[in-house]
Amino acid sequence: MSVLRLGICILGVYSMFLLWAVAQERLSVPFQHIDGQSTHKFKSALFLGTCQSFLSSLSALAYIVIRGKSGSSLSSLLGLGLSSMAQTNNSSNSKANSSSSTKVNGHAHSSGSPSHTSSSTSKALLLRYLQVSAFITVAAPFGFAALSYITYPTMVLGKSCKLVPVMLMNVVMYRRRFAPHKYIVVAMVTAGISVFMSFGNEKPSKASSNGEQGPYGQLIGILYLVINLILDGAVNSTQDEVFVRYKVTGQQMMFWINLFCTLLSTTLGTVPLPHIPVLHPSSGLQSEFANAIGFIRTHPSVIVPLVQFSLTGALGQLFIFETLQHFGSLTLVMITLTRKMFTMVLSVVVYDHKLTFGQWAGAGIVFGGISVEAWVKRKEVHAKRVLQEKEKAKIKSL
């Protein structure tokens, strides 16, 4: 069953996010004005994020309600029914021993005040969700802004370095350790990225047409991408921590994170803030959402890729969080990294990017490192199955 689940998750991630990537690259290039004489670039990353997070929260809520147990309360369906669970455990334990304690989500709690315990647990969980949402809301504009200075294949391959910040943030924030081969994989991925960047000679067409590609343009793009990757690493490591500490499903996490993302990005997009590079590109004290809606009215060709971007992103997240819940963030990263290989090839074919031999070699090193991780993972799974079969055989013999 786990193999079938993993296969469905991989298929869902691949299909949805390949379509999502095509729409994302299209949104990064200029659109023609209704006057037919000028082209302009859509710059509102907050509006893009809001559309996607809103649809993602709705799709997660629909999934939870449809798949949830009949008769369950809304708070329980949304992963906040910790109070009823704590009270049930406490009441059963108190009958056996009034001074005993129970464990909720891996932490010991006294049986004296279950309501206080459950409310504080729910509050802590929501704060974790808010933390992840803040990381995502800030990270997305940096990834979108990087496309003004680097080509899409460069960004896709750069995103393949996500293993580095995920492992780094797990070590720094939560003191986790990893197997030695994972550090070898990280070294190969980093080396491949360096080779790819050093042999690149193509400039992003949108940057050259808008005059954004200065002498340090590629360095700026790489800086934006690094910031995006660090924040992504914090997101994945915090999500792992939530699954370890709290009994929540991937869809429950998806709902709350996207709900908070929608609220945060809507607040930032509607408030007339001054110009903030990357995060709030609107000039003067203007609402970014007002500018985005005005852009859509004068550039209607942006509507189709915008809808495609939001819808495929929302559906793809269902598979992302299903994978994250059952297989962990590193497995998810491996799936998304292989997906990025196909995304890069699709981008080259659809948008006619020109890659040098050195760049293809660098990409080969990156995906070679990914193959090492997949091979070791397969051996570990096989060894675990053999051990389980031996244990079953011992039980039957008894």
Secondary structure, DSSP 8 states (H G I E B T S, - for coil): -HHHHHHHHHHHHHHHHHHHHHHHHHHTS-EE-TTSS-EE----HHHHHHHHHHHHHHHHHHHHHHHS-TT--HHHHTT-THHHHHHHHHHHHHHH-TT-EEEETTEEEETT-HHHHHHHHHHHHHHHHHHHHHHHHHHHHHHHHHTTTS-HHHHHHHHGGGHHHHHHHHHHHH-----HHHHHHHHHHHHHHHHHHHT-----HHHHHHT---TTHHHHHHHHHHHHHHHHHHHHHHHHHHHHHS---HHHHHHHHHHHHHHHHHHHHHS-B--BTTTB---SSB-HHHHHHHHHHH-GGGHHHHHHHHHHHHHHHHHHHHHHHHH-HHHHHHHHHHHHHHHHHHHHHHHT----HHHHHHHHHHHHHHHHHHHHHHHHHHHHHHHHHHHHHHHHH-
